[in-house]
Amino acid sequence: MEPSQTQQFLLPVSVVGLVDLGRLARELELLDAVLHEATLRGDIEVKVPKTSHLMDQLIEATRVDLAQPKHREWLASTLAILKQQAPRVHMSFSADPSPQFVAKVLQWFRTEIHPYVLLTIGLQPSIGAGCMLRTTNKYFDLSLAKNMSKHTDILMQKLRGQGV
Amino acid sequence: MTLWQLILIVGALLSTTAAFIWNTLHTGGAKKRDAVDIEKAAEDDVEHIFNDTFREELRNRGRLHFEKIISENAMFLQQDLRLTTSQLNDYMKSEITRNLEEEFQKYEQSINDAKQLAIESIQKTNTAIDEQRALLGQEVQKQITAEKEQLISRFEQNMADIINHYVLGAIGNQIDLNDQLEFILADLEANKEAIAEDLRHGA
């Protein structure tokens, strides 16, 4: 296998945002340096060092062989392209979300919106319930307060119905 | 005018009385001279007919006659004076009464006019006060209505925030993000097209 196009690249949900991409890129660079040194030393059997859990998931998802220089080069270039061109969204919550929660949200984005969406998590306690979503040019208020403000008529009907 | 007339009447009466007295005295002098002439003639023609006794008697008679005339004229003058004084008193009474009545009528008329003016002024003031009170009432009512509407409008505008604040204050600590996942995904689904559009065409 020698993937050559970005569309064939499957980004795992454990890679959430730019931080993870940068971490992967640095790790891949180290790996490449280690394997290149081994090649230069003339080692007959080149053994890939132990990688991180994130890198393992990426390798599993992309099915690349890091022992192959072309695969490493392709993976590095793909990560660089993703770092520059992948669509980014920023979500704020009232509390720090769990990794499972982030994974589910990110799965929805990559399924419904774009397969390479990168997510940045923010903390905004004043939200209360719901979230705030910021894309490249837009701001989506998905909080409970905004939702209730959309249904002000119903609330007023309820209040007036109770004689307030 | 009335006082001048009174002075003229009194002056006329006094002048008449003085003229009468002078005429009487002048007439008495003439008679005395006639008696002297007669006496001289009697002395010339008939001596001793009119002696001193007779002359004294004539003199006494003349004196008595003169005193009688003086007395009568004084009585007439007194009656005239009394009558004039009485008429004058009546006239002054009537004039004073008439003037007083006229002055009282004028005074009463002035009082009535002033009273009418005061009543009209009070009525105008009352009318103006009623109008001002009505306007003030309307203005206050309008202000209260506007304030009420403003409060309701402000409450309606901020109602979502108010309810959100109380909801978070009541159960904010009990809301878990995992419990909100369905709600968040539903909202994302509702805004899916807009998000995708912005990510596709965003810079």
Interface residues (C-beta under 8 A of the other chain):
Chain A: P87 V89 F93 S94 A95 P97 S98 Q100 F101 K104 V105 W108 F109 E112 I113 H114 V117 G128 A129 G130 C131 L133 T135 T136 N137 K138 F140 L142 S143 L144 A145 K146 N147 M148 S149 T152 L155 M156
Chain B: E156 M159 A160 D161 I163 N164 V167 L168 G172 I175 L177 N178 Q180 L181 F183 I184 L185 D187 L188 E189 N191 K192 A194 I195 A196 D198 L199 R200 G202 A203
